């Protein structure tokens, strides 16, 4: 079994069979995401945290006093999916939760100082990867990447359809 595991771990994107003309682009998305988040994920793992925790910290850092319902909407995940990572962040005092003065049923989230430090460091690893990549491809390459990603990100606004 060890042989199969090491073979799978050694697969490189160039070694995968292309089944469609856009497979190379898909693989760049998958491997690029992994390359961008690897150092941040390793750092988070030393703290017993993972990608979902970082996503929550990232969003709340940029919109303090965000309601849990709004967080769920921004992340595009279910209440069940956010429950466990959110609970751990609150338990570890990386986030605070207080009742909204306007809507008493709503809880507002805010990062603590410890939460801010973790979010800044994890996001810093990702920004470093992006900065190095943008420096290598130059302004035109960075602008092209931003344009493509913006179009792809706009898909989050479209209603889901079955194909």
Buried (B, 14 or more C-beta within 10 A) or exposed (E): EEEEEEEEEEEEBEEBEEEEEEEEEBBEEEBBEEEBBEBBBEBBEEBEBEBBBBBBBBBBBEEEEBBBEBBBEBBEBEEEEBEEBBEBBBEBEBBBEEEEEEEEEBBBBBBBEEBBEBBBEBBEBBEEBEEEBBEEEEEEEBEEBEEEEEEEEEEEEEEEEEE
